[in-house]
Amino acid sequence: MDYVVALFVSFLMLAGALFTLTAAIGILRLPDLYTRMHAASKAGTVGSGLIFLAIGIHSGEIATFVRAFAGIAFFVLTAPISAHLLARAAHQVGYPLHENTVQDELQSSEEG
């Protein structure tokens, strides 16, 4: 049974690391602030959540699992909201969209 748990924890850690790597690559490669923040908030949250879950399961203690679950809840509740607020603030101060952006939905909502 310990072997199965170790394999599951290893899978969670690897998946979390891959999501976090994807977020890091997105931050480096995407063209503007808005798409970079999208990559960081989505993939980074999933990657961190999977790693926290792996830590909680690996510990074998209910107290550590509850703390890990609280960390997951904190990330899920704060990362997307903070990314949205930062993107909205950047848009309000005039940070430019990438030249290939087709539609600026915030521009149309601020005019009305």
Protein Blocks (a to p, Z undefined) as FASTA:
>chain_A
ZZmmmmmmmmmmmmmmmmmmmmmmmmmmpmbfklmmmmmmmmmmmmmmmmmmmmmmmnop
aklmmmmmmmmmmmmmmmmmmmmmmmmmmmmnopacdfklmbdfklmmmmZZ
